[in-house]
């Protein structure tokens, strides 16, 4: 059982992840958008955070910037799951610059999501 | 036939004969002057003119090579002398005296000349025409080459008539008319025939025309200066003659006159050289700048040192280049912006189309695996259709984006070292549930060979090929196997199936976009026709190749190569 935060601007996707995760016995907190995500990250600690990149207003990169600067969030485990297709060089840059543990491209199904959750 | 070589040879003959006669005059050897004893002598001025004519022929046949520079200055100079001599002689006719260049140089009393030192009228005409031909050759004569032939014919006829006159003993033909015409000597006549022939050959020489077209502006200017400089010298000669009217008195001044004429010519030559350089250099600079622009280099400036017409032209030219640069930059920026917009649009389409599909396929999956509670078998069957189609749509979107990337050459590879067996295993893991359901045997017979590749992209190739095979192999006893072998520095990976095979004539088109082997099969098998085209793009990006081997009703094998790890 893991305590997981899902940050995505698409409410349907957030709900889907929550359904999948909870049906597998995990605890899932959702944040609809980057701003809500940062608030959640500040309020408590999570075993794992699933973060979308392309979000209006506060983007995934903005969230990562925030996490990078906050010493209290140093231990946060963040996995990026994105529907946009970052080029390999962009992905490499994000991997290098921010404290993330993986970068996964959507589409992502139940099997794949649970596989990722269980591997960290 | 190389006319230029013949003209060269004729030029040398004319030069040598002329030189021999000149030596005859200087050293008083009568036989050299007349050809044979007792014959009419070639006049001193005529001999000098022939030397110059021979030299001019040699110069004019020099192609644009190492000798071109010499020819460009030498030709106007020799032409100048040819034109000067008959003019001096014709002036003497008008002034009523027996004036000749010979009298200035040959230290003999006038009475000792066997005939008048004045050349024949035929020689006048011929030399004027020869000089005119050379002057025209220095200007843009290439378009008037036929005129060379006309001049050549006239000169040849003048010389030929004289020769015939000698042959049939008819003095009038060699211009001997008592107290009116001066006889043309036999070797003079022969040399005119040769000169005329040379001019005719030049007129027919097409290769030579190329040289005539390339006469430089500088050469033309130098010729102009040199030719105009002749006029003061003539005035000097005429005034001297009018004042003194006695050649016995003038003769001692002959050498100083010659030296004076030479010095003034050299000075004029120098001035001509520098003045023409002054005019031509900025033009050459402009031409070079224009050449660079034609090559696509816009970072050039023409020299604007002077404020004369050429300087103004250079300034206009530079302004023009600046505005070209500006508009080129604007155009480039515009194209870059369009490119950027297209990229952003593609990224947006990718994101916006894929996102709604995630909850659709995601929830369908949850319903199908029972996470959302029990559903009836008929509901399950229809949900399966929804699920499969949403997956298909997702794949299609991804395929279109990939195909576009490949077409634009923007497919980026994340190159790593990976075992082909691992990639094949990942592929088989993906297809195992479906293959088990359909009773198809999937086997991984690959060896643990390490290749340098983008594993995700290579997996995509495996998936495309295997999913194609899955559509065509018979259910229950279909077999698909993945094999590997090393061949000449690369790994050959083959996917073999026992499907219906692909007809030979359709194998060529298999890797083309949107190609479907059989439209009726399409309905049964589905697919976008992009998979194999993308696969080819991916393999070619790795520097490999992909091909098919198949016999109808005997299955097919699709193979591709990947570079071995240490081969790079």
Boltz contact constraints between the chains, C-beta under 6 A:
constraints:
  - contact:
      token1: [A, 10]
      token2: [B, 355]
      max_distance: 6.0
  - contact:
      token1: [A, 12]
      token2: [B, 359]
      max_distance: 6.0
  - contact:
      token1: [A, 13]
      token2: [B, 358]
      max_distance: 6.0
  - contact:
      token1: [A, 13]
      token2: [B, 359]
      max_distance: 6.0
  - contact:
      token1: [A, 16]
      token2: [B, 359]
      max_distance: 6.0
  - contact:
      token1: [A, 16]
      token2: [B, 362]
      max_distance: 6.0
  - contact:
      token1: [A, 23]
      token2: [B, 371]
      max_distance: 6.0
  - contact:
      token1: [A, 54]
      token2: [B, 351]
      max_distance: 6.0
  - contact:
      token1: [A, 83]
      token2: [B, 351]
      max_distance: 6.0
  - contact:
      token1: [A, 83]
      token2: [B, 354]
      max_distance: 6.0
  - contact:
      token1: [A, 83]
      token2: [B, 355]
      max_distance: 6.0
  - contact:
      token1: [A, 84]
      token2: [B, 347]
      max_distance: 6.0
  - contact:
      token1: [A, 84]
      token2: [B, 351]
      max_distance: 6.0
  - contact:
      token1: [A, 85]
      token2: [B, 350]
      max_distance: 6.0
  - contact:
      token1: [A, 87]
      token2: [B, 412]
      max_distance: 6.0
  - contact:
      token1: [A, 88]
      token2: [B, 412]
      max_distance: 6.0
  - contact:
      token1: [A, 88]
      token2: [B, 414]
      max_distance: 6.0
  - contact:
      token1: [A, 106]
      token2: [B, 354]
      max_distance: 6.0
  - contact:
      token1: [A, 107]
      token2: [B, 358]
      max_distance: 6.0
  - contact:
      token1: [A, 107]
      token2: [B, 394]
      max_distance: 6.0
  - contact:
      token1: [A, 109]
      token2: [B, 365]
      max_distance: 6.0
  - contact:
      token1: [A, 110]
      token2: [B, 365]
      max_distance: 6.0
